[in-house]
Amino acid sequence: MNTSLTSNKDYIMEKTKNGTEYFHFIGIGGIGMSALALCLVNKGFKISGSDIATNNNIENLISKQAKITIGHNPKNVEGAALVVASSAIKQDNPEILRARELGIPIIHRSQLLEAMMSGLGRDEKPISIGVSGTHGKTTTTGMMGMILEHSGLKPSIVVGGMIPALNTNSKFDSGKYFVSELDESDGTIKEYRPDYTIITNLEKDHVDHYADGLQQVLDTFRNYISNLDKNSKIVVNVDDKGINLLLKTIDFDNVITYSLDENANANYLARNIIANGFNTSADIYKDNDYIGTLYLTVPGIHNISNALATIAVALDCGVSFEEIKKSLGQFTGMKRRFQLAAEINGIKLVDDYAHHPTEIEATLRSAKEIKDKKIVKRIVVVFQPHRYTRLHGLWDEFKTCFANANLVFCTDVYPAGESPIEGYLTKDFCEQTGYTYLPGTLEEVAQKLDGKFQEGDLVLALGAGSIVKLNQMLKDRI
């Protein structure tokens, strides 16, 4: 794709100004692409798209008059003003090739999102809030959006997950705030220039892109920060080693810090943290002054950290702590983030997106907090590794991240288009760890799990791939 194209709002408005041309999205059913398409179609832009299979995101867009084709065909792009693609779309995709033949500009999804954050479809540029980091950015974006929404500020929101309270992954509204999750996985974070940047943490991940590991991640974020406007602000978690390494290499005036270490030198602190089953609370301090107590109805101390970041931004935007507290108290989490899918015969089935060792450790710590309160007796994990490159690149970390589980089952890798890496398959992983390998389709996995659970079990289906379907299969069988 031609990522050298400028993606500012004036350029895109010029390309689509007569109202008869439209944006064409390749891979429109993806959570990130569908969020952008939904924003635009709700604002009155004409949208078309294609994908290899239908899903709920596509059906929702079709109901709003988007023209969507199942299957990639060169004819799909004919008549489009702009073609939008993500890094997942290969350069030999037939629609990419046809767009080039016709001279239709091709932009990356990040360029379109930056244009929207810069005022596309508006009379004025909104105040933009971007959320990034290796873990927690989806939940933090959801929290930030809900604070502004419940405060009556009518924000626009684009997030890589469903917000159950809004039943959507995006909204284009009339308020002056635009909240968006910024994906760092492919390096395109360099496209963005938000007024506020939250960075939750920085670790080695996405080794298919960051072959040099953490140092390459840090280089990417350092370059990103160097391009921000001098009046913008960054909000960072100083409990994180990667972020502390980053801070040593940047020269930026407006840095707001937060921490769960009550003795840390940070602008925002959480003290007296209490985890009580599915609920968590903490006393919140700003510049060492107590400002109130926060109560969350989502489990996990890490969610207090996510909330601290949103508190820092919301207060800076003029929202009162009482309003923030009320909004976060009503936040029920994001879909597939420690989401209770069902409870049958005393067995709790929980769905979680965790697919990186650090995310898995955090999820299992939340589960252990629930177990410690005698709410459950055993923690049972069914894990689907996501991408061969991730399993290979983080092999040793994966071997130790399940320590808080009582029982671990592992399915075959969800490849996400990748080829197997010999010696680093699920069967090899289970041979080295002693975990139980369950090969085959998800239906076969569900069948093999018959009789494995007992009353008092908390069963976690972990992964970023097709394992999202497993709990329904287990529910039907139980």
N, C-alpha and C positions, 0 to 999 in steps of 0.2 A: 504494500500500500504506500501511497505517497504521503508520508508523514512530514515531508518538508513543507506542505501547504500550511499557510497561516490558518488558525482555527478561530480567530476572533469573531465576535458576533456579527460585525458588519459584513465580513466576507460571506458568512453563511446566510445572512439575510439577503444579500445580493443574489446568491445562487438560487434562492427559493422565493424571491420577491413577488412573482406574478401569481402565486397561489395555485397554479395548475401542476407545477412540478412538485416532487416529493423526496423525502429522505427514504433510502432503501437500506434496511438493516440485514446484514448477512449473519445468521445465527441469532435471530431476534428472540428466541425462546429462553435464552440464558438469563440468569437473575439480574446481571448488570445491564445487558442490552435491553431487556424488556422494561427495566426501570426508566431508562432514557426515552425509549419509544413511548411509554405511557405518559411521561411528562409532556412530550411534544404533542401527542394526539389530544391530550386534555386541553392543551393551549390552542388547538385549532390547526396545527400543522398537518399536512398530508403525510401518511406513513405507509410504506410497504415493507415487506420483509420475507425472509425464507429461513427454514430450518429443516433438519433431517427428520424431525418427529414433532407432533403436537404435544402441548402440555397446558396446564392451567394458565400460565402467563400468556400464551398465544391465544387461547380461547377468550381471555379477558380483552385482549387487544382487538380481536375480530369483532367482539360485541360493541366496540367503540369505532367501528368502520375502518379499521386498518386492513389493508389488503395483504394477506399472508399466504404464501405457497409452501407446501411441504415438499422438500427436495430442492437441491441447488440446480438451477437451470440458467443458462446465459440469457434467456429471454426475460428473466425476472427483473433485470436492472434497466431494461430499455425504458426510457422516459424519465428516469430518475435524475434529480438535480445533483444529489450527493449520495455516495455510497458510504455507509458506516460499517466498520468491521472491528473486531477485537483481535488480540494477539493469537487467539485460538484458531483463527481462520488462516489457512495455508495460502501461500502466494500462487499456487496453481489451482485454486478454487475456480470453477468455471465462471462464476459471477464476477470475480476479481478480474479475470482475464478479459471478459467481455466489456467490463467497465473501462478498462484501459484502451481497448480497441475503439470504443466510442468517445474516449476523451472525457469521461465522467470523473470528476474529482473523487478520490477515495480518502476518507479521513478515519483516523483511529477513534475508538469510542472515547478515549481520554480527551481528545481534542474537542469533541462535541460537548462533553461534560464541562470542560473549562469554558467553552463559549456560553453555556447555560449559566454557569456561575458568574460570568462576566456581564450577563444581562440579555442574552438571547430571549426574545419574546417579551421583553419588558421595556418600559420607557427609561428606567434608571437601573444602574448596576446595583445588585443586592449586596448586603453584607454577607460574605461567604465564609463558611466554617467547614474545613476539611479535616477528616479523621483518618489517620493512617497508623501503621505499626504492624508488627508480625502477628500479634494476637489481640483480640478484643475490639477491633475496630468496628465490626458490625454492631455489636451490642452497644458500644459507646455512641455510635452514630444514632442508633435507635433511641437511646436515652436522651441525647441532645435534641433530637427532633421532637420527642414527646414533651420535654420541658417547654420548648417554644410553642408547641401546639396547645398544650393545656393552659399556657399563659395567655392564650388568645392572640398570639402574634402571627398566626397564619403562615408558617414557614413553608418553603418548598423543601422537599426531602428526596434524596436518592441514596438508597442503601442496598447492599448486597445480601439482603435477607428480608423475609416478610415480617412486618410489624403487626403482631396479632391485634393490637388495640385499634389499628387503622385498617387492617386486612389488606395491606398493599405494601409494595416495596418502593413506592415513590408517590409523590404528589407535587403538583405545580400550583402554588397558591399566591395570593396577592400581597403577602407580607414582605417585609424588607430583608428577611433572613433566608439564606439558602444553605442547607446542611447536606453534606455529601461524604460518603465513604470514598477514600482515595486508595486505589489498589497499587501496591508497590511491587507486585509479583513479577512484572515484566519490564520494570524500569521506566514506565511511562508516567510515573508520578512527576517527572520533570516538566510535564505540560501544565501543571496547575500553579495558580497564584492566589490562593485564598487569603482572606483578611486574618483568619485565625486558623492555625494548624495544631491539631492534637496529635501527638505521637505517643502511643501507648507503650511500646517496647520495640526493640530491634534485636533480632536473632538470625542465625543462619537458617534459611529456608529457601524454597523455590530454587533448588540447586540446578534445575534445568536452565535457569537464566543466570543465577549468581554462582557461577562455577568456582569463583575464588572465595566463596563463603562470606562470613560476616564483614570482612573488610570491604568487599564490593558493595554490600548493602549500605555500609556507613558512607562510602564514597558517593553513592547515589543520593542519599539524604543530605549530605553536605552540599552537593551541587544544587539540590532542590532548594535548600534554605538560602543559598547564595543568590538565587534568582527571585526571592520574595521581595515585595515592596518594603522599604525601610520602616514603614509605619505598621506593618502587619505584626502579629504576635504568634509565638509558638508556645504551646502548653505541653510540658513533658514530664514523664514519670521518672524521677531520679532514683527510684528503687531498682531500676533496670541497668545492668552493666553496659549493654550496648548503647543506651542513651547517654550514659556518663562518658563513654569513649567518644561519642559524637560531640558532646558539649565541649570537650577539650580541643576540638579541631575547628570550631566555628567562631565567628566574631559577629554576634547578633545582639542588638540592644534589648529587644522586648521578649524576654524569656520568662514564662510563668511556670513554676515548678510545683509538683505535688508528690506526696509520699504516704505510705502506710507506716513508716517508721516514726514513732511519736517523737523521737529525738533528732530527726533529720533537719537539716537547714533547708526548708522548703516553704513556699508561700502558703500551700494548703496541706494540712495534715489531718489524718483520721486517727483518733485515739479511742481507747475503750471499745475495741471492735468485739462484737458478740455474734457468733453464728449459732442459730437456734433452728435446726432442721432446714426447712426451705426458706427461712427468713434470716436477715442479717441487719445489724444496726451498728452505728458508730457515731461518736461525737466529732464534729467537724470544726476545725480551727483555720482561721485565715490570719496569717502573720502573727501566729501564736495567740490570737484572741478567739475565744469560743464563740461560734455563731449559731450553733444549734445541733440537734441530734437528728441523724438521718436513719430512716427505716426502709429497708428494701424487702420486697416480697419475692426476690429471686435469690437462690443460694449461692454461696461462694464468696470468700473474702476478696477474691480478685474483682468481683463486681463493685465492691466499695472503691477500689482503685479506679475502675472505669467511671464510676459516679463522680469521684473527686475531679476528674478532668472536665466533666460537663458542668459541675458546680463553678469551677474557675471561669469558664467561658461565659456561662449564663449570668453570673454576678457582674462580670466585666461589661456585659451587654445591658445591664440595668434591671435584670429580673431579681426580685427579692428572694431571700433564702426560704421564706415561708412558702412561696409559690413553687420554688424548686423542690423543696421537701415534699410538698403535696403531689407534684407531678411524678417524681421518682417513686413515691410510695405506691402509685397506681401503675407503675411499669411492670408488666408481667413477663418481661423477657422477650427475646426474639425467637422466631420459629427455628427449631433444631438447635437451640442453646439450652441444654438441660431441660428439655420440654417433656413433661409428663404426658406420655401418649395414651396410657391406659393403666388401670389397676384392676387385676382379676385374681380372685382366689388368694388375696394377700400378696400378690406379685406385682411390683411396680415396674412398668415398662417405660424407659426414658430414652429419648432420642437426642443425640448431641453431635454437632458438626466437627468436633475435635479430631484433627488428623495429623497434627504436629506433636512431637513428644511433650513439649511444654504445655500445649493446650490439654493434652490427655492427662498430664500430671495435675493441672488445675481442676479439671473436671472430676478426677478421682479424689482430690482433696475435698471438694464440695460434697462428694458422695460419702467420704469418711466422716465429715462433720455431721451428716445426717445419721450415719451408723452410730457414731459416738453418743447421739441423743436417744439411742435405742429405738429409733423409728424404723430401721431395717436391721436384718440380721447378717445378710451377706451381700457383697458387691460382686456382681457377675458382669463381665465385659464380653461383648461380641464385637470384634474390631475388624474393619475392612480397610487394609492399607490403601492409600490413595497415591497413585503414580509409582512406577518402579524407581524413578530417579530419586524420589523422596525417601522410599524405604532403603535404598542403597546408600544415599548420601547421609542419612541420619541413623544408620544401622545400630550403632552402639547406644545412642540415645533412646531408641525404641525398645531396646532390650531391658532398660531399667525404669521406664516410665509407668509401668503397670503395678508398681510395688504395693499400692493401696487396694488392689483388687484381690478378692478371694479366689476367683476363678476366671480364666481368660480363654476365650475361643477366638480363632483368627480365620477369616475367610480368604479366598484368593484376592489378589490385588485388583483394585479398580484401575484400569490402565490409563484412562483419559487420553487415549490415542497413542500411548507410548508402547514401545516394544519391551519384552521381558529382558532382564539382566541376569544372566546365568549365575547361579550361586547366591542370588539375593532375592529368592522367591519366598512366598509365605511358608512353604514346606521347610525351607532351609531355616527360616526364622524360628519356626516352632521346634525344629530339631535342636536348635541351640538354646532355647529358652525353656523348653518343657511345656509350653502352652499347647492347647489342643487345636490341631489343624482341621478345618471343616472345608474340604474342597467342593467345587460344584457351583451350581446356580444358587441364587438366594432361596428359591423354593426348596432345593435340596438341603441347604443349610438349615432352614426352618424345620424341616422334617427331622434332621439329625439332632436337633435341640429338644425334641420331644422327651419329656421326662427328666430333663436336666435341671429344671427349676423347682423351687420349693417355697412354701409360704414364708414371707419375710425377706425375699430376695428383691434387690434393686438391680434390674437388668438394664445395662447401658448399651445401646447400639451406637457405636462410635465410627465416624468416617464422613468423608465429603462426597462419596459417590452414591451408588444405587442402594446402599444400606438403609437409606431413608425409607425404603419400602418394607424393611424387615419387621418392624414392630406390628404393622397391620397383619402380616402373615402369622406372627407369633400370637397375636390377639385372637385371630380366627382359630388357631389350633388349640390354644389353651381353653 
